[in-house]
Amino acid sequence: MRKHSIVLSGHATSLCLEDEFWQALKDIAKQKGMALRQLLMQIDNAHTGNLSSAVRVYVLNELTKNTK
């Protein structure tokens, strides 16, 4: 697990993610033609609760969507 510090919507925050989730998130952003920060802002705006958990759920949903 690694801590990632980022600035979203003008405020500094951090999230702790396993390397596999972080890499998958970067791959998803690339596939969507988005900057990683843009994708994180989108996830941040749509979630309630913990951002790290929201990112994991988002990654899992995206990966399962691509396997159906």
Biotite code that builds the C-alpha atoms (Angstrom):
import biotite.structure as struc

atoms = struc.array([
    struc.Atom([0.000, 0.000, 0.000], chain_id="A", res_id=1, res_name="MET", atom_name="CA", element="C"),
    struc.Atom([1.317, 3.417, -0.938], chain_id="A", res_id=2, res_name="ARG", atom_name="CA", element="C"),
    struc.Atom([0.188, 6.920, 0.001], chain_id="A", res_id=3, res_name="LYS", atom_name="CA", element="C"),
    struc.Atom([-0.426, 9.286, -2.933], chain_id="A", res_id=4, res_name="HIS", atom_name="CA", element="C"),
    struc.Atom([-0.695, 13.030, -2.316], chain_id="A", res_id=5, res_name="SER", atom_name="CA", element="C"),
    struc.Atom([-2.776, 14.994, -4.806], chain_id="A", res_id=6, res_name="ILE", atom_name="CA", element="C"),
    struc.Atom([-4.542, 18.325, -5.173], chain_id="A", res_id=7, res_name="VAL", atom_name="CA", element="C"),
    struc.Atom([-8.198, 18.086, -6.199], chain_id="A", res_id=8, res_name="LEU", atom_name="CA", element="C"),
    struc.Atom([-10.432, 21.098, -6.692], chain_id="A", res_id=9, res_name="SER", atom_name="CA", element="C"),
    struc.Atom([-7.880, 23.311, -4.993], chain_id="A", res_id=10, res_name="GLY", atom_name="CA", element="C"),
    struc.Atom([-7.452, 21.246, -1.839], chain_id="A", res_id=11, res_name="HIS", atom_name="CA", element="C"),
    struc.Atom([-4.645, 18.872, -0.938], chain_id="A", res_id=12, res_name="ALA", atom_name="CA", element="C"),
    struc.Atom([-5.619, 15.336, -0.083], chain_id="A", res_id=13, res_name="THR", atom_name="CA", element="C"),
    struc.Atom([-4.089, 11.909, -0.064], chain_id="A", res_id=14, res_name="SER", atom_name="CA", element="C"),
    struc.Atom([-5.204, 8.401, -0.708], chain_id="A", res_id=15, res_name="LEU", atom_name="CA", element="C"),
    struc.Atom([-3.665, 5.059, 0.143], chain_id="A", res_id=16, res_name="CYS", atom_name="CA", element="C"),
    struc.Atom([-3.867, 2.461, -2.582], chain_id="A", res_id=17, res_name="LEU", atom_name="CA", element="C"),
    struc.Atom([-2.217, -0.798, -3.422], chain_id="A", res_id=18, res_name="GLU", atom_name="CA", element="C"),
    struc.Atom([0.135, -0.478, -6.400], chain_id="A", res_id=19, res_name="ASP", atom_name="CA", element="C"),
    struc.Atom([-2.178, -2.638, -8.521], chain_id="A", res_id=20, res_name="GLU", atom_name="CA", element="C"),
    struc.Atom([-5.136, -0.303, -7.993], chain_id="A", res_id=21, res_name="PHE", atom_name="CA", element="C"),
    struc.Atom([-2.999, 2.776, -8.695], chain_id="A", res_id=22, res_name="TRP", atom_name="CA", element="C"),
    struc.Atom([-1.702, 1.257, -11.944], chain_id="A", res_id=23, res_name="GLN", atom_name="CA", element="C"),
    struc.Atom([-5.190, 0.180, -12.989], chain_id="A", res_id=24, res_name="ALA", atom_name="CA", element="C"),
    struc.Atom([-6.466, 3.709, -12.304], chain_id="A", res_id=25, res_name="LEU", atom_name="CA", element="C"),
    struc.Atom([-3.696, 5.186, -14.461], chain_id="A", res_id=26, res_name="LYS", atom_name="CA", element="C"),
    struc.Atom([-4.520, 2.685, -17.242], chain_id="A", res_id=27, res_name="ASP", atom_name="CA", element="C"),
    struc.Atom([-8.230, 3.574, -17.095], chain_id="A", res_id=28, res_name="ILE", atom_name="CA", element="C"),
    struc.Atom([-7.445, 7.294, -17.296], chain_id="A", res_id=29, res_name="ALA", atom_name="CA", element="C"),
    struc.Atom([-5.248, 6.665, -20.336], chain_id="A", res_id=30, res_name="LYS", atom_name="CA", element="C"),
    struc.Atom([-7.934, 4.539, -22.031], chain_id="A", res_id=31, res_name="GLN", atom_name="CA", element="C"),
    struc.Atom([-10.467, 7.313, -21.461], chain_id="A", res_id=32, res_name="LYS", atom_name="CA", element="C"),
    struc.Atom([-8.066, 9.968, -22.783], chain_id="A", res_id=33, res_name="GLY", atom_name="CA", element="C"),
    struc.Atom([-8.094, 11.778, -19.449], chain_id="A", res_id=34, res_name="MET", atom_name="CA", element="C"),
    struc.Atom([-5.415, 13.069, -17.156], chain_id="A", res_id=35, res_name="ALA", atom_name="CA", element="C"),
    struc.Atom([-5.205, 11.064, -13.953], chain_id="A", res_id=36, res_name="LEU", atom_name="CA", element="C"),
    struc.Atom([-6.081, 14.183, -11.955], chain_id="A", res_id=37, res_name="ARG", atom_name="CA", element="C"),
    struc.Atom([-9.262, 14.653, -14.049], chain_id="A", res_id=38, res_name="GLN", atom_name="CA", element="C"),
    struc.Atom([-10.370, 11.096, -13.386], chain_id="A", res_id=39, res_name="LEU", atom_name="CA", element="C"),
    struc.Atom([-9.656, 11.446, -9.668], chain_id="A", res_id=40, res_name="LEU", atom_name="CA", element="C"),
    struc.Atom([-11.684, 14.672, -9.575], chain_id="A", res_id=41, res_name="MET", atom_name="CA", element="C"),
    struc.Atom([-14.569, 12.878, -11.285], chain_id="A", res_id=42, res_name="GLN", atom_name="CA", element="C"),
    struc.Atom([-14.428, 10.056, -8.723], chain_id="A", res_id=43, res_name="ILE", atom_name="CA", element="C"),
    struc.Atom([-14.060, 12.553, -5.867], chain_id="A", res_id=44, res_name="ASP", atom_name="CA", element="C"),
    struc.Atom([-17.127, 14.516, -6.980], chain_id="A", res_id=45, res_name="ASN", atom_name="CA", element="C"),
    struc.Atom([-19.270, 11.385, -7.268], chain_id="A", res_id=46, res_name="ALA", atom_name="CA", element="C"),
    struc.Atom([-18.379, 9.580, -4.054], chain_id="A", res_id=47, res_name="HIS", atom_name="CA", element="C"),
    struc.Atom([-19.386, 9.802, -0.444], chain_id="A", res_id=48, res_name="THR", atom_name="CA", element="C"),
    struc.Atom([-17.044, 8.672, 2.279], chain_id="A", res_id=49, res_name="GLY", atom_name="CA", element="C"),
    struc.Atom([-13.471, 7.574, 1.857], chain_id="A", res_id=50, res_name="ASN", atom_name="CA", element="C"),
    struc.Atom([-11.737, 8.511, -1.432], chain_id="A", res_id=51, res_name="LEU", atom_name="CA", element="C"),
    struc.Atom([-9.396, 5.505, -1.359], chain_id="A", res_id=52, res_name="SER", atom_name="CA", element="C"),
    struc.Atom([-12.358, 3.150, -1.096], chain_id="A", res_id=53, res_name="SER", atom_name="CA", element="C"),
    struc.Atom([-14.220, 5.039, -3.820], chain_id="A", res_id=54, res_name="ALA", atom_name="CA", element="C"),
    struc.Atom([-11.233, 4.641, -6.151], chain_id="A", res_id=55, res_name="VAL", atom_name="CA", element="C"),
    struc.Atom([-11.071, 0.900, -5.494], chain_id="A", res_id=56, res_name="ARG", atom_name="CA", element="C"),
    struc.Atom([-14.791, 0.502, -6.203], chain_id="A", res_id=57, res_name="VAL", atom_name="CA", element="C"),
    struc.Atom([-14.485, 2.609, -9.357], chain_id="A", res_id=58, res_name="TYR", atom_name="CA", element="C"),
    struc.Atom([-11.559, 0.518, -10.633], chain_id="A", res_id=59, res_name="VAL", atom_name="CA", element="C"),
    struc.Atom([-13.388, -2.739, -9.915], chain_id="A", res_id=60, res_name="LEU", atom_name="CA", element="C"),
    struc.Atom([-16.533, -1.479, -11.666], chain_id="A", res_id=61, res_name="ASN", atom_name="CA", element="C"),
    struc.Atom([-14.526, -0.390, -14.708], chain_id="A", res_id=62, res_name="GLU", atom_name="CA", element="C"),
    struc.Atom([-12.668, -3.699, -14.906], chain_id="A", res_id=63, res_name="LEU", atom_name="CA", element="C"),
    struc.Atom([-15.812, -5.788, -14.569], chain_id="A", res_id=64, res_name="THR", atom_name="CA", element="C"),
    struc.Atom([-17.580, -3.627, -17.143], chain_id="A", res_id=65, res_name="LYS", atom_name="CA", element="C"),
    struc.Atom([-14.832, -4.511, -19.624], chain_id="A", res_id=66, res_name="ASN", atom_name="CA", element="C"),
    struc.Atom([-15.141, -8.261, -18.995], chain_id="A", res_id=67, res_name="THR", atom_name="CA", element="C"),
    struc.Atom([-18.904, -8.564, -19.588], chain_id="A", res_id=68, res_name="LYS", atom_name="CA", element="C"),
])
